[in-house]
Amino acid sequence: MDLVGIADPAEAYEAMSRVAKQAEELEFSSVWLYDHFHTVPRPTQEVTFESWISTAALARDTQRVRIGQLVTCNNYRNPALLAKMASTVDALSHGRLICGIGAGWHEQEYHAYGYDFPPTKERLARLREAAQVLLAMWSQEEAHFEGTYYQVNGAINQPKGVQKPHIPLLIGGGGEKVTLKIVAQYADICNIGGDSATIKHKLDVLKHHCEHVGRDYHQIRRTMSISYCAIALTEAEARAKFSLEELDRIEKYESSLIGTPEMMRQRIAEYEEAGIQELMLHFVDAATKSEALSLFAQTCMK
């Protein structure tokens, strides 16, 4: 919903590009895109750009900041094709891509675009296979994989990208029995959500899975997404960026950072204490106002 109200699609893209450039100038470390075909949670006629083409465009609009997806819906693209797309973007960005992927969740969007919406168990099984396909395509001279859902038979992927040993793979989700085990086996970066107690618990689960599969837990970069970030000099100003209905929903169910710089710093310290190494912040007004990113950078970034 970030581009709501910008009717001209060219200007909507330029607004998105301006945010990425400003983030780079302010020394944010990364810029992230959602992988949705129309607005969520409710579909509207507002501008919504395709994620991977936008990733490529922003990679050429910037010079330093890393760029990724939170997260690519696995079932929207064959993973061998996705690996090829990612390799291309990594090359044209000179090695700044992070490939984020998840099992996918938005059933209405699946049906709207003609995709089958498998049960959760199958979507997770497909995610497990997709991670293996991606890594094979980024490492093998001729990739081979024989799975239940995906098969690769001698696929050549040149270039494989710039980064070594391969493009970093982020897997999003906090499911304790399956998703975090897939993270332990295949991911370079995890991305989870929740309050600090939930985060600490999820990371303990991830550590247990790493021990079980023989993986060094510290090889996995630990990140979390803040779905709603609103900063202002007073708490009232920050809260005024939402309707009362939105605030009620957000504060009950969503990861959020809403308040003054001092409040932000306190919450960020709690997440760091819980084990998080990087935050992905969704500034709710960044597309139309530049003050939020500047205020956060000046008061909350080291």
N, C-alpha and C positions, 0 to 999 in steps of 0.2 A: 504493500500500500504506500510505499515511500514516494512514488511519483504521481500520486493522486493530484489531480488538478492541473497538471502540465499537459495541455492538449496537443501541442506540437510534438510529434515523436522525435524529431531531430533535437529540439530543445530538451526533451526528457533525457535523451542520451547525454547531451552536453552537461546537464545537471549531475548525472551520475559520474561523468568524467571529472567534473570539478571537485566532487567529494574525494575521489581517489587522489587527485593531484594535491588537494589540500592536506589529506592524510599523510602523503609522502613528505610534503614540506614541513609538517609538524612532527615528523619522525615517528609516526606510528609504524609498526613493523609489518603490518599486513592489511589487505583489503579483501573482503569476502562477498560473494554473491549467493543468493538463494537460487535453487533450481526449480522454478515453477513456471508454468505456461500462462497462467493468469493469476490475478490477485488472490491472496489467501488471508484469512480463512474463508471469506466469501468471494465468489467469482464476480467480477465487474468488467465493464468495458474500458477500464483504465489501462494505460500503457504498462506492459510487462515484457521485458526483453528476454530472449533466450540466453541461458546462463553461459554456455561455453563460447558462443560467438562474442558475447560481452566480455568474457575473460580475455579472449585474444585481443579485442580492441583496447581494453584497459591496460593490457600488458604493453601495448605500443604507445599508449598515452603517458606512461610513467617510465621511470628509469631505475628505481631502487626498491620500491616496496614490493613485498611478496603478494601473490594473488591466488585465491583459491575459492572453493565452493563449500557452502554449509547447507546441505551437502548435495552432490550429484545423486539423483534418484537412479539406482542401479538398473531398474527395469525399463527405463526410457531409452537406453542405448545399449547395444551389444557391447560387452566389456572389451572385446578385442578391438572394436572400432574406437571405443573410449580411450584405450591405451594409445592408439595411433593419434587421436586428437590431442591427448595430453602431451605426447612426445613432440608434436608440432608446436604447441603453445610453449612448452619449456624451451625449445630452441629459439623461437621468436622473442621470448622474454629474456633471453640470455641466462636462463637457469633460475627463474624466480617463481615457478609454479609450485603450488601444493595441490595435489589431486585429492579432493574430499569426496567420499562416497558413503551412501547409506542404503538401507533396505527399501526406503520409500514408504509413505504412509497415507497420502492424500487420495482417498478412494474416488472422490468425485472427479478429480483431475484425471486419474487413470481412465475412467469411463468416458469422460468428455473427449479424450483424444484417441479412444479406441483401443486402449491397452487392457489386457486382462488384469484383474486385481487378485493375485493369489492369496491364500491364507498366510498368516504371519509366519508359520513354520516354513513354508516354501519360500517366502521372500527372504528369510534369513539364510536358508540353504543356498539360494541363488547368490546372495551377497558373499557367502563363504567362497563359492566357486569363482565369482567375479574377481575377488581379491587375488586369487591364485592366477587367473588369466592375466590380470594387469601386471603382476610381478614377472610372469613368464615372458610377456611381450616386451618388458623393459630390460630383460636380462639374457634371454636365450637368442642365439643367432637365428634359429628357426624354431619358433615357439610351438610347443605341443601341450595339449591338455585334453583329457577325456573325462568329462563329468556327466552328471545326470542332465544338466540343463544347458551346458555350454561345451563346445568342442572346438579345438584349434588344431589344425593339421599342417604344421610347417609354415606358419605365418611369418613373413619377414617384416620387421618393423624398423625401418631406417628413415630418419635418425631416431635413436631411442630417447633423445633428449640430451640436455647438457649436464645435469646433475649426476654425481656418482655417489654410491653405486647405482642409484636410480632415483627417479622423481619421488619425493616424499609422499607416502600414502596416508591420508587421514581417514579414519573410519568413525562416523558419528553414531552415537547411541549409547545408552547405559544399561541395556538389558543384561542382567547378571549371569544368566545361565548360558546364553548363546552369544550375544553381541560382544560382550567384553572378552569372551574366549577367542572370538575371531580377531579382535584387536590384539590380544596377546600373541596370537600366532602370526599375524601378517602385517599389522599396522606400524607405521613410524610415529604416528600421532593419534591420540584419542581425543574425542570431544564429547563432553557430558554436561549435564545441567543439574540444578537443584541448589538447596541451601548448603552451607558449609558442612553441616553434619552429614547430609546425603552425599556430598562430594567425597568426604573422607571415607565413608562406607564403600562407595563405588570404587574408589582407588584401592582400598584394601582387597576388594573382590578381584580387581584387575591384577594386583600383585599375586594373589593366590593362583590365578590362572597362569600367570607367567611362570611361577614356580612349577606348576604342573606340566607345562609344555617345554620347560627348559629354556625360557627366554629371560634375559636380563631386563627386569622391570624398568630400570633407569635408561634403557635404550628408547623408551616410548615417551615422547613429549606429551605432557598432560595439559590439555586446554579445556576451556568451557565457554559456552555461548551465553551471553546476557541478552535475552530476547527484547528487552525494553530498557534503554538507557536514556535518562533525561536529567541533565545537569543545569543548575542555575545558581545564582548567588544566594537565593533563599529557597527553602523547601517548598513554600507556597508557589513560587514561580515555576519550579520544576514540576510540581503536581498539576499545575494549570495546563500543562501540555497534553493532558488526557481528560476525557470526559469522566464523570463520576462512575458511570457504568464500566468504562475501560479500567479505571483504577481498581474497582472491586474485583474484576476478573483477573487482572494482572497480579495483584498482590496475593490472591488466593492460590493461583495455579502456575504462574510463570516466573522464570528467573528475571530479576529486574534490579536495576540500580537507578533510584530516583531520589534526588535530593541535592544538597550542597556539596562542594568539593570535600569538606571535612567528612561528611557522611560517606561519600564515595571512597575516600582513603581508608576509612575504618573497615568498610565491607571488603575492599580489595585485600586488605591485610588478612582478613579472616579466610578468604579464598586461598591466599598464598600459604597460610598456616595449614590449611587442609590438604595442600599438596599441588595446587594448580600453578602452572608455570606461565600461562598466557591466557588472556581474556579476549574474546571476540565480542565487541560491543555494538549493539544495534542502536545507534543514535536516532531517535524517532523523527527528528526535524533536520537532519543533516542535509537532505537534498534541497531544502529551501532556505535554510539559515546556516551560516558558517560559524556563528558564535559558539555553538555547543562544543564542536571539536577543538576550537582554540582554547576555550576555558578549561576543558578537560586536560589538554596537553600542558597548559601552563601550571595547573594546580595539582595534577594527579600522576603525571609521568616523571620518572626520574631523569 
